[in-house]
């Protein structure tokens, strides 16, 4: 599985997404939308807005959080095939 994480250093939900991935030993490549040229435009092109964090799992864009709900632990656990 290839997993990209679009994030920014100031983003609390992004830090939570990284903790989730690291807790489950899931390898990922982080793309900082603030410092990576073209990353913000790529995000907008695929999601329609500059909403982070975003996962790209084997080419599929997945939003691992919902505003007001935070990180979607149960949904991401299921989506990534993790044992609960």
Legacy VTK file of the C-alpha trace (Angstrom):
# vtk DataFile Version 3.0
C-alpha trace
ASCII
DATASET POLYDATA
POINTS 84 float
0.000 0.000 0.000
1.250 3.479 -0.842
-0.067 6.218 1.433
0.530 9.937 1.021
-0.454 12.419 3.712
-1.118 16.001 2.641
-0.612 18.134 5.738
0.863 21.276 7.290
2.875 21.779 10.475
0.245 24.083 12.026
-2.635 21.608 11.470
-3.795 19.855 14.668
-5.854 17.295 12.721
-2.772 16.509 10.607
-0.748 15.769 13.734
-3.534 13.435 14.886
-3.512 11.677 11.494
0.274 11.169 11.764
-0.065 9.771 15.307
-2.704 7.321 14.058
-0.481 6.125 11.194
2.600 5.859 13.397
0.708 4.011 16.157
-0.307 1.389 13.585
3.158 1.297 11.949
1.755 2.417 8.604
4.420 3.790 6.301
3.503 7.069 4.650
5.057 9.935 2.767
4.140 13.379 4.050
3.554 16.245 1.642
3.541 19.623 3.374
1.155 21.907 1.467
2.986 24.972 2.783
6.508 24.056 1.648
6.083 21.643 -1.289
5.740 23.496 -4.605
2.461 22.610 -6.322
1.081 20.590 -3.392
-1.711 23.050 -2.534
-2.762 23.210 -6.196
-2.762 19.382 -6.389
-4.939 19.264 -3.291
-7.432 21.746 -4.752
-7.446 19.919 -8.105
-8.362 16.604 -6.449
-10.485 17.667 -3.482
-11.920 20.966 -4.653
-10.609 22.874 -1.640
-7.559 23.218 0.543
-8.736 20.807 3.239
-6.107 18.916 5.221
-5.293 16.314 6.315
-5.876 14.249 3.197
-4.750 10.698 2.595
-4.033 9.361 -0.866
-4.212 5.585 -0.531
-3.009 3.766 -3.644
-4.139 6.751 -5.727
-7.525 7.230 -4.013
-8.099 10.514 -2.166
-9.580 9.966 1.305
-10.437 12.613 3.884
-9.608 11.065 7.286
-11.485 13.633 9.360
-14.739 15.572 9.433
-15.012 19.137 10.691
-16.579 19.084 14.126
-15.927 15.333 14.545
-12.154 15.238 14.200
-10.167 12.244 13.030
-12.320 9.317 11.865
-10.670 6.534 13.848
-13.244 3.825 13.203
-13.594 4.585 9.500
-9.819 4.750 8.936
-9.241 1.578 10.956
-11.697 -0.214 8.662
-10.460 1.482 5.473
-6.855 0.498 6.196
-7.748 -3.060 7.237
-6.436 -2.703 10.771
-7.328 -5.050 13.613
-9.282 -3.299 16.352
LINES 1 85
84 0 1 2 3 4 5 6 7 8 9 10 11 12 13 14 15 16 17 18 19 20 21 22 23 24 25 26 27 28 29 30 31 32 33 34 35 36 37 38 39 40 41 42 43 44 45 46 47 48 49 50 51 52 53 54 55 56 57 58 59 60 61 62 63 64 65 66 67 68 69 70 71 72 73 74 75 76 77 78 79 80 81 82 83
